[in-house]
Amino acid sequence: MGIDSLIIVASLIFSAFFSGMEIAFVSANKIHIEIEKKQGGFLSKVLTRLTKSPSKFIATMLIGNNVALVIYGFFMGDILLSLFQKWSVTAYPIFHLVLTDFSLLSQTIISTLIILLTAEFLPKVLFQIYANTLIKALALPAYVFYVLFSWVSDFVIFISDAILKLLFKTDGDQVPLAFSKLEIGDYITEQMEAVAIEDEVDSEIQIFQNALEFSAVKAREVMVPRTDLCAVDIHESPKSLVKIFTDTGYSKLLVYKESIDNIIGYVHSYELFKKPKTIKSMLLPIEYVPETMLINDILDVLTKKRKSIAIVLDEYGGTSGMITVEDIVEELFGEIEDEHDSTDLIEEQIDDHHFKFSARLEVDYINETYHLELPERDEYGTLGGLIVHETGEIPSLNESINIGQFSFTILEVSGNKIDMVSLRVLEND
């Protein structure tokens, strides 16, 4: 009885190992495995041999799992049969029926439940969560069984390959190794998180990360907001532009007709050297894109039409902001200082619960940098946008607003936009 029990426990452990390694091999990040294989040393050699033929590895794990389950079933059946015979003597009539006439069904149910719990569900969940770690930690014992069952797995693969070639004209192991976007993204994220806070992430890693996220970024996330646009009316005189160009330092100015919601083009400062009589005579065409358009699509449009500026429109057709090729390129390579960038964005932590921020700082940047949980929505991107969205208006100077667990005090405003904000984290009662 004691030996039988040990064999049952051992067979369950082996079954858990084989089924776990199977799911770990499928779930593990291929980049982690490939990098580990390039490190040199004993482990890298073992991983190289294990992953040389994915079909053979999977076949080996399946064979090992089936062998373990057969052994488990043989000994578990004997133990349950012996127990049922003892219990049936003193059992109630209903239980006597279960332990005798339905003995085989009862044994099957009990054995299956034990297998599902201890050798299938739990190990597969565990090995899937820690796939990258466990496949390396248990590579050596896996390789031992890989060698032991080699002739059996070779035979199984020979049969399966013959069927695949006959019916599907393919070979299971001829599929080239390919890294998914998710695997690459996960690996890059892990590398960035592994860097100490005080250290800077390598520019190559940051660019790679930006490139992976590039196709999901929308125009409203990178545009110059409406409140920061500098535009002139079409009926202004060209002479008045000289002062505006000089005061702002911009090389281009947007031009509107009647309202900034009707931008009809832009003018370049060098056109003034031609001494135009009207702004209309120096007007250059401009592109229009919706807020929800992806920036990679905008870049394609601007490149094909050889334009550098586009006006971003909101859902009602009004002007939401402006986006340039440079804004899009910044998403890949980081900040590039230009004439529309503010160089005096302030972020100051006064104490653990008190901060001072420029309203143009991105909400997701503040959350990530200062470990806050400011609400993030698609309708806004900046701290000022959050406040306006929640209040439905532009608050007055020194006005205080509570949003969730945060208290905001407006420190500076100019025109129709918020410039500086004091933020306090309210303590929970």
N, C-alpha and C positions, 0 to 999 in steps of 0.2 A: 504493500500500500504506500509506504513512504517513497520507494523508488519510482513507482508509477506517478505519484504526485509531482516529484521532481522533474520527471520527463515531461509531464504536461506543462509545468511552469516554463521549462526550458524551451519547449516547442512554441509556446505563446510568445516568449521573448524573441526567438528567431523569426517568427512570423511577423511580429511588430517591426523588427529590424529590416526585413526584406521589403515589406510594404511601405515602410517609412522611407527607405533609401530610394525606392522607385519614385515616390512623389517628390522627394528632395531633388532627385536628378532632373525631373521635369520642371520643378518650380525654381530651382537655383538660377541666379543671375549668371548668364553665360559669360558675361564680361569678367566677373569675379573668377570664374573657373579658368578662363583663358589667361588672365593675368597671373594667377597662381601657378599655372603650368609654365610660365616664362621665368619664374623666380629661380629655378634650379633647385637641386636637392632631391631628397628621397620622395617627399610628398608630391612634388611636381611630376616625377616620373610615374608614380602610381596613378595620379589623375590623368596623365596623358594616355596611359594604357586603358584606363577605365572608360574614357570618353572617346577613344579612337573609333569605336563602333557603338553608337547609341543603341541600336537594335539588340546587340549582344548583351549589353549591360541590362537593359530592360528584361530581356529573356532570362538572364541569369537570376535576377531578383524574383521573377515570376516562378521560375522553377524552384528556387529555394523556398519561397513562400508556400508553394503547393506541397513540397516534401514535408515542411514543418506542420502544415494543416493535416496531412494524412496521418502523421505520427500522433498528433494531438487527438484526432478523431478515434484512432484505434484504442489508445489508452483511456481517453475520456469515456468512451462507450462502456468499457469494462468497469470503470469506477462507478458510473451512474447506474449500470445494471445491478451491481452489487448493493449499492445504496437503496435502490428501489425495492429490491427483494427484502431487505431488512425493514424498511419503512412500511411496506405493504401489509405486514403482519398485524401491526397495531394501528393502522390508519383508519380514518372514517371511511364509510362506503364510497363517497364521492372521490376521495383521494386514492382509495384502493383501486378504483376504476382507472384513474389517471396513471397510477404506477404499474398497472398490469396490462390491461387491454390496450391502453394508449401509450405504452412504455416507449416505443420507438419515436412517436411524435413528441413526447415530453423530452426525451433525450436530445432530439434534434433542436428543439426550441431553446433549451438550456445551453447546449453547446454553441449554437449560433449566436446567442446573446453575448456569451463570454468572448467569443471571437471578435464580434463586431465592436465591442467596447474596448477590449484590451489589445487586440492585434490589428485592428483596422482603423476605427474612427479616431481614437486618441492619438496613436502614433502618427497617423497621416496629418492630423491637425498640427501636432508638435513639429514634425519634420517640415511641413510646409512653411510654418512661421520662421523657423530657424534653418531654412534650407542651405543657405550659403555656409553657415558654420558647421552644421552636422555632416554635410557631404564631404567636407575636408577632414573633420575629426574622425569619421568612421570609414574613410577611404581604404585604409589598410585591411580591416576585416572584410570589407566588401570585395577587395581584390583577391583575398584568399578564396572566397566562394566563387569569384569570377573564374579563377583557375580550376577549382575543383569541378565545377559544372560546365567547364569549357566545351567538352565533347558533346554534352547533351544540348547546350545552347546552340552550338554550331549546327547540329542536326535540325533543330527547330527552325533556325534561321534559313537553312538550306531549303526546307519545305516551304516556309513562308515567302522567301524570295522567288521560288519557282512559281508560286501562285500569283504573286504580284506582277512578275514579268509576263506571265501567261494572260492574265485578265486585265491588268492595268498598264502594262508596258513600262513599268518603273521598278526601282530598287529602293527599299526603305532607307538605306544609308547613303544614297546618292544625292539626297537633298542637301544643298550647301548650307554651312553654318551662317546664320544671319542673326544680328542683334536687333531686337525690337527697339522702337523709340522709347518705350517705357523702361526697358532694361538700361539703356544708355542714360536716360534721365535719372533713374534711381541711383545709378552708380555715381553720376556727377554730383547729385544732391548729397550723397553720403560723404564724398570727398570734401565738399564745401562745409558740411557740418563738422567734419573732423578737424578742420582748421580752427585753431584757438581764436577767440574773439579779438584779441589784440593783434593777431597776424592778418595779413592781407591774402585774399584768395588769388592764386595765379591768374593772370589776365587771360591765358588760354582757356582755363577751366571756366571762367566767368563768361567768356565769349561763347564757348560751347553750350553752356547752360542757356544763355540768351537765345542762341540759335534754335534750340529745342522748343523754346516757348514762343518763338517769333511768330509762328503761324496761328497762334491763338490770341494775339493781341489786337484789340480793336482801336479804331481811330480816336475815340473819346478818351482813351487811356494815355495817349501821348501828345495830344494836340495842345496848342497854346489856347487857353480858354478865352471866351468872348470878352471877358472883362479886361484882359490884358492886350487886346488888339488895338492897334493904332490905325485909324482910317480917316479919310477925308471925303468930303462931298464932291461929286462930279462937277459942281458949279463953282468950286473954289478956283481962284486964279493960280496959274503956275508959279507966280512970284511968292505966294504964301507958302508954297511947298518948300522953298529954300530954308525958311526958318524952322519948319517942322523937321526936315531932314537934319538940320544942324543941331536942334535941341535934343532930338531923340537918338541920333547916331545911327538910325536905321538906313539901309540902302534901298529898301522897298517900302511902299505904303499901299495899303488897300484902299480901294475907291468904291464908294457906295452911292446909290441914288435914293434920296429921300430918307432912307433908314439903313442902319447897319445890317438889318436883316435882308437887305437887297444889295449885296456886294456884287459889282459888275466887272471887276478886274483889279489890276494893281499897276502902279507906276514905279519905274526905276529911276534912281537919282541921276544916272548918267544921261537920261533923256533930257534933262534940263540944259545940258550943253548945246542942244539943238535949238534952244530958245523957242519952245512951243507957245502958241497963243492960247491954247485951251488944254485942260487936263485930258479931255476926250481924245485929242490928237496924239497923246503919248500913252494912251491906255493899252495895257497888255492883257490878253485873255487869261482866264483862270479856270481851274477845274473845280468841280463840286462833288463831294462824296458824303454818304450818310455816316452818322456816328457809329453805326454797328459794322461798318465795313472793316475787314481785316487789313492790317497795315501791309502785309505782303502783297495783297491785291492792289492796294493803293500805289505801292512802289512800282508794280507792273504797269499800271495806268500812266503814272507820271513819267516813267522811263520811255514807254512807247510813244507818248505824245511830247516828249522832250520838255516837260514842265517841271518846276521845282516847288510849286506851291499849290495847295488845294484848300478850298473852304469846306469846313465840316458843317453839315446841316443837321438840325435836330428833326424830330418826328413830324414837326409842323412846317418844315421848310425854312425855318429861321436859322440865323447864323449861330452855331454853337461854339465855333472856334476855327483855328487854322492849323494845318499840318504841312510840314515841309519834308523834303527828302532827307534833310539833316536830322529831323526829329525821328524819322524811321531808322536811319543808320545808327542813331544813338542807342536804340534798343538792342543792337548787336554789340557795339563796341564801347558802350558807356557814354558818359556825358561829354559833349563837345560844346564848348562855350561859344555862343553866337549872340547876335544882336537882340534876340527875343528872350534870352535866358536871364533870369534874375540871379545876380551874384551875391545877394545879401540875404538868402534864406536862413533864418535863425532857428536853431533848435537847442534849447538849454534845459537841463534838468536841475531844478533848484533843490529839490529833495526827493525822497522816495515817492511822494504823492503829488508833487507840484512841478509843472513843466511850463515852458514858454516856447511857443512854436509860431513860425510863419504860417499863415493860412494856406499858402500854396504848397506846403509839404504834402506828399501823398499819404493817404490814410494807411495803406498797406505797409509803407515804409516805416511809419511811426509805430505801428503794431509790432512789426518784426524787430525794429531796433530797440524799442523801449519795453517790449513785452506787455503791451496794453491790449485791450480787446475792444477797440473802437469798432462800431458797426460798419461793415463794408457792403456797399450796394453797387449795382451796375449804373445807377443814375448819377453817381458822382465819383470823383477820384481823390480830391484834395480835402484837407481839413475844413477849409472854408465852404466847399461844396457840401460837406456833411452837415454843417451848421445850418446853411440856407435850406437844405433839403428837409431837415427835421423841423425847422421853425416856419418854413414857408415864406420867409421874408429876410431882408438884410438887417441884422440887429444894429442897434445904435451903439455909439461909443460908451464903454464902461458897463454895458448891459450884461447881465449874467443869465446864462441858460443852462438848465440841467437836462442832460440826455443820458438816460440809463444811469450808470454808476459814475458818470463824469459831469463835472461842473465847468462850464466855459465862461470866461470873462473876455469881452472884446476890448483889446488894448489899443488897436489902431484901425481906422477905416479911412478909405480915400475914395471919393466918388461913390460908385455903386458896388464896391467890393470890400471884403474884410482883408486886412493886411497882417495883423498880429493878434494872437490869442493866448490867454493864460488858461491852462488846463489843470484841474485838480481831480484826483481820484477820490471819490467819496467812500468813506469807510462804511462797511455793512453794519446795520444795526444788530 
